[in-house]
């Protein structure tokens, strides 16, 4: 059983699969994502993710083999992976928030094997940069530690749409560098892709022509982290969410606008949080942002105008507290489409914004839906999905006919954003490489 926060339960069984039984169940808005044995074998340690309000806490906890006598070993929301190795050491990797390249290092914390209590303070073991570290495995004497050292690069791909969006021709990479690049919109003339990138030491907004010329800066602020960049309905502005760089968890987002040809960002208004933001076409002339309610049992869709400011609540959707959702209005403003993005999600919901009966489409043969973007004619959607062979981008019409049009073998997520003229598609793609390394005497 999976939730947006990880596995819901931890079970124990014999070495040959005998007597399986549940020993732990996660609380609401919580989940497990890593389990390790203590060196003596009398306890387990597990990563516990718990969300309260708009903050998710990450801790390593331990318990005995009955799920009792719990102890918190470590609380750190920058924890990546860990292992409990002899003699009584929790070795873990920790990423650095705000780093423009992968920055993950090894740390250790002494732990009592009998009760799982921490002893002393964490100590940093390495000074590395430029790669991720995960997948720990140690020898029984704790003197040798093997791990996976990996890197990944996110790129903008583009292709040409044919047959009403059901075929993708000539897919190729647009951004040819090794930065983290994520496509989020197009310019109104369908000539440039608008994307986020960390190429200037902070996440900024850029545009690049289909011909492959150098990216042009729209906004790159050293003091502002940006997210959810979209083109305004009139095509004159890029609208985005942001908050001060390195601000503490819980700092409110603010919506901004910046001229599509570049300039200083102009603040609009604060929002309680953003899980999605989209804009309709010029005729419908509004944007929306989505935010979860405090108890995470609802998704509130609020309309706004990038020029006039905050609008009104359009829609409120009941949600499961432990699940994630994505959704956006159709370009003509008539429908709001949304989906639950978890391990069993295979449905898209369409709600008329002018009143009427909502309907649900089941995407046959696919689960783990994780993105949704409308075609410009409001008659179909592009949906990313994931499976054992990688990420697949689907074209789905409003009758539920799903056609795979692009596949990436490595990543777990992709999405596709069509150009306003419906002739091109910008896709998110990832390439990764990894090798097993080992260290001694650490």
Secondary structure as UniProt FT lines:
FT   STRAND          2..3
FT   TURN            4..5
FT   STRAND          6..7
FT   STRAND          9..12
FT   TURN            15..16
FT   STRAND          21..25
FT   TURN            28..29
FT   STRAND          30..37
FT   TURN            39..40
FT   STRAND          43..52
FT   TURN            53..54
FT   STRAND          55..64
FT   TURN            65..66
FT   STRAND          71..75
FT   TURN            77..78
FT   STRAND          79..85
FT   TURN            86..88
FT   STRAND          89..95
FT   TURN            97..98
FT   STRAND          103..111
FT   TURN            113..115
FT   STRAND          118..124
FT   STRAND          131..138
FT   TURN            140..141
FT   STRAND          144..162
FT   TURN            163..166
FT   STRAND          167..173
FT   STRAND          181..186
FT   TURN            188..189
FT   STRAND          192..197
FT   TURN            199..200
FT   STRAND          204..209
FT   TURN            210..211
FT   STRAND          216..219
FT   TURN            222..223
FT   STRAND          224..231
FT   TURN            233..234
FT   STRAND          237..244
FT   TURN            245..246
FT   TURN            249..250
FT   STRAND          253..259
FT   TURN            260..261
FT   STRAND          266..271
FT   STRAND          276..279
FT   TURN            282..284
FT   STRAND          287..292
FT   TURN            294..295
FT   STRAND          298..305
FT   TURN            306..308
FT   STRAND          309..318
FT   TURN            321..322
FT   STRAND          325..329
FT   TURN            331..332
FT   STRAND          335..340
FT   TURN            343..344
FT   STRAND          347..352
FT   TURN            353..354
FT   STRAND          359..362
FT   TURN            364..365
FT   STRAND          369..374
FT   TURN            376..377
FT   STRAND          380..387
FT   TURN            388..389
FT   STRAND          390..397
FT   TURN            398..399
FT   STRAND          402..408
FT   STRAND          416..418
FT   TURN            420..421
FT   STRAND          424..440
//
